[in-house]
Amino acid sequence: MEPRQLLLDLLSHMDNPVWGAEKVGGLAEKEKEDLVAASFREGLQGLLYSNISSQCLPPRLFEKLRSEYYRIMAREVLLTEAFLPVAEELERRKINFLVLKGFIYSQELYSSPGQRPYNDVDLLVQPKDVALFDEAIKKFGFELTSRDEMNYVRHDNIPVAIDAHTDLWFPRGSALWESCRKVVVGKHSYSTLDFENQLVFLISHPLIQHGYLRLLWVMDFLLFLRKYKEELDQTRFQDLTRRYGLEIPFSYFFEFCRKHFIRSFPEIDGFTIGKPKAGVSNFMRNQLFQKAAATTQPFEMGFVLYFSLLPGLPEKVRFLLKVLFPDEKFLEKRHREVAGSWTRRIFRPFYILRKGIKRVVQWMVS
């Protein structure tokens, strides 16, 4: 059996450890090696360690999982300790921020901090606060890097990173700040997305921004749905899905989850996403997101997938212009291009378009 499919089977029987033990115990040693390697690729090494007996694997493979489990746990302690004084400083200066992704999911959804790996603390800040945020975080030894829009790293013995964003592809809008909820991490309370917008983000982030379904991100969604199904307002979630035009990608995401996880996560069955009317644009979106839901590794298709979802020609044109002709500060920071390098600015749009078209073709035929 293909290793990723075996992982899917194990996750779909999380409520039956005896089944998992018998399944893994009956594998050949090479199959066990492939299973452990797949768990690392999919970000599930900590979860696999927590749900498997040492008798099921050769000692060296079990030790590999055990070491990684405690590395993830130590990493979380390090990130939490590094972020806490930053958070307190932001609050003291009245700089609003929302905490996102792994930092929240690990504490809120998983039974142990060694189960959910993540490498940095992700934040959403308001554009008006960027300069104040930059000043506040640098007070603690963090330096701005060229990796992302606002990626900060402190080079301790083990580097720690805080990745800030001024917007999200989905969900979006100023209402995010008004409807946010509080979640406790350790002894501190942080603001994060409300239940319905969090569900939108849990689905759209892997499928649209990354263009494939890493099983760790699917597990985040399933555990969130299990924990908060009673608190979730399905009508509001469906309204948000329609407002953002996400019916097509979301329908493929739920289809994937129902196919593989309905047994262990029956909560999925209560959610229905209706597909929009047929048409040329929706036909292309169907083709793109059917492919994305079946893709098992990153392919840098996020901009194309996001572009396909933008409503109307004016918004698509604005997005293209922003991508093809970014401001000089972005180019200097990300690509080290010197201001006034007009020859590179002229040829850059053609290079980006050629690269984008080539990547779409490669992705669709892969």
C-alpha positions as CSV (number, residue, x, y, z in Angstrom):
1,M,0.0,0.0,0.0
2,E,1.2,3.5,-0.8
3,P,2.6,5.1,2.4
4,R,0.3,8.2,2.3
5,Q,-2.7,6.0,1.9
6,L,-1.6,3.9,4.9
7,L,-1.3,7.1,6.9
8,L,-4.9,8.1,5.8
9,D,-6.1,4.6,6.9
10,L,-4.4,5.0,10.3
11,L,-5.9,8.4,10.8
12,S,-9.3,7.2,9.9
13,H,-9.0,4.5,12.6
14,M,-7.7,6.8,15.4
15,D,-10.5,5.6,17.6
16,N,-9.3,2.0,17.2
17,P,-5.7,1.7,18.3
18,V,-5.9,-2.1,18.1
19,W,-6.7,-1.9,14.4
20,G,-3.7,0.4,13.9
21,A,-1.3,-1.8,15.8
22,E,-2.3,-4.8,13.8
23,K,-2.1,-2.9,10.5
24,V,1.4,-1.5,11.2
25,G,2.7,-4.6,13.0
26,G,1.9,-6.7,9.9
27,L,4.0,-4.5,7.5
28,A,7.4,-5.5,6.1
29,E,10.3,-3.4,7.5
30,K,10.7,-1.4,4.2
31,E,7.0,-0.6,4.4
32,K,7.4,0.6,8.0
33,E,10.4,2.8,6.9
34,D,8.2,4.3,4.2
35,L,5.4,4.9,6.6
36,V,7.6,6.8,9.0
37,A,9.1,8.8,6.2
38,A,5.6,9.7,4.9
39,S,4.7,10.9,8.4
40,F,7.5,13.4,8.4
41,R,6.5,14.7,4.9
42,E,2.9,15.1,6.0
43,G,3.8,16.7,9.4
44,L,2.2,13.8,11.3
45,Q,5.4,12.4,13.0
46,G,4.4,13.5,16.4
47,L,0.8,12.3,16.1
48,L,2.0,8.9,14.8
49,Y,4.3,8.6,17.8
50,S,1.4,9.3,20.2
51,N,-0.8,6.7,18.6
52,I,1.5,3.8,18.0
53,S,3.1,1.2,20.2
54,S,6.9,0.6,20.3
55,Q,6.2,-3.0,19.5
56,C,4.8,-2.0,16.1
57,L,8.1,-0.6,14.8
58,P,11.8,-1.5,14.8
59,P,13.6,0.3,17.7
60,R,15.5,2.6,15.4
61,L,12.3,3.9,13.7
62,F,10.4,4.2,17.0
63,E,13.4,6.2,18.4
64,K,13.3,8.4,15.4
65,L,9.7,9.3,16.0
66,R,10.3,9.7,19.8
67,S,13.2,12.1,19.2
68,E,11.1,14.2,16.8
69,Y,8.2,14.2,19.2
70,Y,10.3,15.7,22.0
71,R,12.0,18.1,19.5
72,I,8.6,19.5,18.5
73,M,7.7,19.8,22.2
74,A,11.0,21.7,23.0
75,R,10.5,23.9,19.9
76,E,7.0,24.9,21.2
77,V,8.4,25.8,24.6
78,L,11.1,27.9,23.0
79,L,8.6,29.8,20.7
80,T,6.2,30.3,23.5
81,E,8.9,31.8,25.8
82,A,10.2,34.0,23.0
83,F,6.7,35.3,22.0
84,L,5.3,36.0,25.4
85,P,7.3,39.2,26.1
86,V,6.6,40.4,22.5
87,A,2.9,39.9,23.0
88,E,2.9,41.8,26.3
89,E,4.8,44.7,24.7
90,L,2.3,44.8,21.8
91,E,-0.6,44.9,24.3
92,R,1.2,47.6,26.3
93,R,1.4,49.7,23.2
94,K,-2.2,48.9,22.2
95,I,-1.1,47.3,18.9
96,N,-3.9,44.9,17.9
97,F,-2.9,41.4,16.6
98,L,-4.4,38.0,16.0
99,V,-2.5,34.8,16.6
100,L,-2.8,32.3,13.8
101,K,-2.0,28.7,12.7
102,G,0.3,26.3,14.5
103,F,0.9,28.3,17.7
104,I,-2.9,28.2,18.3
105,Y,-3.7,24.8,16.9
106,S,-1.1,23.0,18.9
107,Q,-2.5,24.2,22.2
108,E,-6.1,24.3,21.3
109,L,-6.7,21.1,19.3
110,Y,-4.0,18.5,20.1
111,S,-3.7,16.5,23.4
112,S,0.1,17.0,23.6
113,P,2.4,19.8,22.4
114,G,4.7,17.2,20.7
115,Q,1.9,16.2,18.3
116,R,1.7,19.3,16.1
117,P,4.9,20.7,14.6
118,Y,5.3,24.4,13.6
119,N,8.3,26.5,13.0
120,D,7.2,30.1,13.8
121,V,4.5,32.2,15.4
122,D,2.1,33.7,12.8
123,L,0.4,36.9,13.5
124,L,-2.1,39.2,11.7
125,V,-1.6,42.9,12.3
126,Q,-3.4,45.9,10.9
127,P,-1.6,47.9,8.1
128,K,-1.8,51.1,10.2
129,D,0.3,49.4,12.9
130,V,3.2,48.1,10.8
131,A,5.7,50.7,11.8
132,L,4.8,50.4,15.5
133,F,4.9,46.6,15.3
134,D,8.4,46.8,13.7
135,E,9.6,49.1,16.5
136,A,8.2,46.9,19.2
137,I,9.5,43.5,18.0
138,K,13.0,44.8,17.3
139,K,13.2,45.8,21.0
140,F,13.6,42.0,21.7
141,G,16.4,41.4,19.3
142,F,14.3,40.3,16.3
143,E,15.5,41.3,12.8
144,L,13.4,41.7,9.6
145,T,14.4,39.2,6.9
146,S,13.7,39.2,3.2
147,R,11.8,35.9,3.3
148,D,8.3,37.2,3.6
149,E,6.4,40.5,4.0
150,M,7.2,40.8,7.7
151,N,9.2,37.8,8.7
152,Y,11.3,38.5,11.9
153,V,14.1,36.2,13.2
154,R,16.1,36.3,16.4
155,H,19.4,34.4,16.1
156,D,19.7,32.7,19.4
157,N,21.5,29.3,19.7
158,I,18.3,28.0,18.1
159,P,16.8,30.8,15.9
160,V,13.2,31.7,16.6
161,A,10.9,33.4,14.1
162,I,7.7,35.5,14.2
163,D,5.9,35.9,10.8
164,A,3.5,38.8,10.7
165,H,0.9,39.5,7.9
166,T,-1.2,42.5,7.2
167,D,-3.9,40.6,5.4
168,L,-5.2,37.1,4.6
169,W,-6.4,35.9,1.2
170,F,-9.4,34.3,3.0
171,P,-11.0,35.3,5.2
172,R,-10.6,39.1,4.9
173,G,-12.0,42.5,5.9
174,S,-12.0,44.7,8.9
175,A,-14.8,42.6,10.5
176,L,-12.2,40.0,11.4
177,W,-11.0,42.3,14.2
178,E,-14.5,43.0,15.5
179,S,-15.6,39.3,15.7
180,C,-12.3,37.7,17.0
181,R,-12.4,35.4,20.0
182,K,-10.0,34.7,22.9
183,V,-8.0,31.5,23.4
184,V,-5.7,30.6,26.3
185,V,-2.2,29.4,25.5
186,G,-0.3,28.6,28.7
187,K,-1.1,31.3,31.2
188,H,-1.8,34.0,28.5
189,S,-4.9,34.8,26.6
190,Y,-4.6,35.7,22.9
191,S,-7.0,37.0,20.3
192,T,-7.6,34.8,17.2
193,L,-10.2,34.3,14.4
194,D,-13.8,33.6,15.3
195,F,-15.1,30.1,14.8
196,E,-16.6,30.5,11.3
197,N,-13.7,32.6,9.9
198,Q,-11.3,30.1,11.5
199,L,-13.0,27.3,9.6
200,V,-12.7,29.3,6.4
201,F,-9.0,29.8,7.0
202,L,-8.4,26.1,7.9
203,I,-9.7,25.1,4.5
204,S,-8.6,27.9,2.3
205,H,-5.0,28.2,3.5
206,P,-3.9,24.7,2.4
207,L,-6.1,24.3,-0.7
208,I,-5.7,27.8,-2.1
209,Q,-2.5,29.4,-0.8
210,H,-0.5,26.1,-0.9
211,G,-2.4,24.3,-3.6
212,Y,-2.3,20.9,-2.0
213,L,-3.6,19.0,1.0
214,R,-0.9,18.2,3.4
215,L,-2.4,15.7,5.9
216,L,-1.3,17.8,8.9
217,W,-3.6,20.7,7.7
218,V,-6.5,18.3,7.1
219,M,-6.1,17.0,10.7
220,D,-6.1,20.6,12.0
221,F,-9.5,21.1,10.3
222,L,-10.9,17.8,11.5
223,L,-9.9,18.3,15.1
224,F,-11.3,21.9,15.1
225,L,-14.6,20.7,13.6
226,R,-14.8,17.9,16.3
227,K,-14.1,20.3,19.2
228,Y,-16.2,23.3,18.1
229,K,-19.1,21.8,16.1
230,E,-21.6,23.0,18.6
231,E,-20.3,26.5,18.7
232,L,-20.0,26.8,14.9
233,D,-22.8,28.7,13.2
234,Q,-23.2,26.7,9.9
235,T,-25.4,29.3,8.3
236,R,-22.8,32.0,8.9
237,F,-20.1,29.7,7.6
238,Q,-22.0,29.0,4.4
239,D,-22.7,32.7,4.0
240,L,-19.0,33.5,4.3
241,T,-18.2,30.7,1.8
242,R,-20.6,32.2,-0.7
243,R,-19.4,35.8,-0.1
244,Y,-15.8,34.8,-0.8
245,G,-16.8,32.7,-3.8
246,L,-15.2,29.5,-2.2
247,E,-18.0,27.0,-2.9
248,I,-15.9,25.1,-5.5
249,P,-12.6,24.6,-3.5
250,F,-14.5,23.9,-0.3
251,S,-16.7,21.3,-2.0
252,Y,-13.6,19.4,-3.0
253,F,-12.1,19.7,0.4
254,F,-15.2,18.3,2.1
255,E,-15.3,15.5,-0.5
256,F,-11.8,14.5,0.3
257,C,-12.5,14.5,4.1
258,R,-15.7,12.5,3.7
259,K,-14.0,9.9,1.5
260,H,-11.2,9.3,4.0
261,F,-12.4,10.4,7.5
262,I,-16.1,10.0,7.8
263,R,-15.6,6.9,10.1
264,S,-13.5,8.6,12.8
265,F,-14.9,12.1,12.2
266,P,-18.7,11.8,11.6
267,E,-19.0,15.5,12.3
268,I,-18.1,16.1,8.7
269,D,-21.4,14.7,7.5
270,G,-23.4,17.7,8.9
271,F,-21.7,20.2,6.6
272,T,-22.9,20.7,3.0
273,I,-21.4,23.1,0.5
274,G,-23.5,23.8,-2.6
275,K,-21.6,24.3,-5.9
276,P,-22.4,27.4,-8.0
277,K,-24.0,27.3,-11.4
278,A,-22.1,25.9,-14.4
279,G,-20.2,28.2,-16.6
280,V,-16.8,28.7,-18.4
281,S,-15.1,30.3,-15.3
282,N,-16.6,27.7,-12.9
283,F,-15.5,24.9,-15.3
284,M,-11.9,26.1,-15.0
285,R,-12.1,26.5,-11.3
286,N,-13.4,23.0,-11.0
287,Q,-10.5,21.7,-13.0
288,L,-8.0,23.6,-10.9
289,F,-9.3,22.6,-7.5
290,Q,-10.0,19.0,-8.4
291,K,-6.3,18.9,-9.2
292,A,-5.3,20.7,-6.0
293,A,-7.3,18.4,-3.8
294,A,-5.5,15.4,-5.4
295,T,-2.1,17.0,-5.2
296,T,0.2,15.6,-2.5
297,Q,3.2,18.0,-2.6
298,P,3.8,21.7,-2.9
299,F,3.8,23.2,-6.4
300,E,3.7,27.0,-5.9
301,M,0.3,27.4,-7.5
302,G,-1.3,29.7,-4.9
303,F,-1.3,32.9,-6.9
304,V,-3.0,31.1,-9.9
305,L,-5.6,29.5,-7.6
306,Y,-6.3,32.8,-5.9
307,F,-6.5,34.7,-9.2
308,S,-9.1,32.1,-10.4
309,L,-11.4,33.0,-7.5
310,L,-11.3,36.7,-7.8
311,P,-14.8,38.0,-8.8
312,G,-15.0,40.2,-12.0
313,L,-12.4,41.5,-14.4
314,P,-11.5,44.7,-12.5
315,E,-10.4,42.8,-9.4
316,K,-8.4,40.3,-11.5
317,V,-6.7,43.2,-13.3
318,R,-5.8,44.9,-10.0
319,F,-4.3,41.7,-8.7
320,L,-2.3,41.1,-11.8
321,L,-0.9,44.6,-11.8
322,K,0.1,44.2,-8.1
323,V,1.9,41.0,-8.9
324,L,3.6,42.1,-12.1
325,F,4.5,45.7,-11.0
326,P,5.1,45.6,-7.2
327,D,6.4,48.7,-5.5
328,E,10.2,49.4,-5.3
329,K,10.4,48.7,-1.6
330,F,9.1,45.1,-2.1
331,L,11.6,44.4,-4.9
332,E,14.5,45.8,-2.9
333,K,13.6,43.8,0.2
334,R,12.6,40.4,-1.4
335,H,14.8,40.3,-4.5
336,R,17.6,42.8,-3.6
337,E,16.9,44.8,-6.7
338,V,18.4,48.3,-6.7
339,A,15.9,51.2,-7.0
340,G,15.9,52.5,-10.5
341,S,17.0,49.3,-12.2
342,W,14.5,49.9,-15.0
343,T,15.7,47.2,-17.4
344,R,14.8,44.5,-14.8
345,R,11.5,46.2,-14.1
346,I,10.6,46.1,-17.8
347,F,11.3,42.4,-18.3
348,R,10.0,41.2,-15.0
349,P,6.3,41.1,-16.0
350,F,7.1,39.0,-19.1
351,Y,9.2,36.6,-17.0
352,I,6.5,36.2,-14.3
353,L,3.8,35.6,-16.9
354,R,5.9,33.0,-18.7
355,K,6.8,31.3,-15.4
356,G,3.2,31.2,-14.3
357,I,1.9,29.7,-17.6
358,K,4.7,27.1,-17.6
359,R,3.9,26.1,-14.0
360,V,0.2,25.7,-14.6
361,V,0.9,23.4,-17.6
362,Q,3.4,21.4,-15.6
363,W,1.0,21.1,-12.7
364,M,-2.0,20.1,-14.7
365,V,-0.1,17.3,-16.6
366,S,1.8,16.0,-13.5
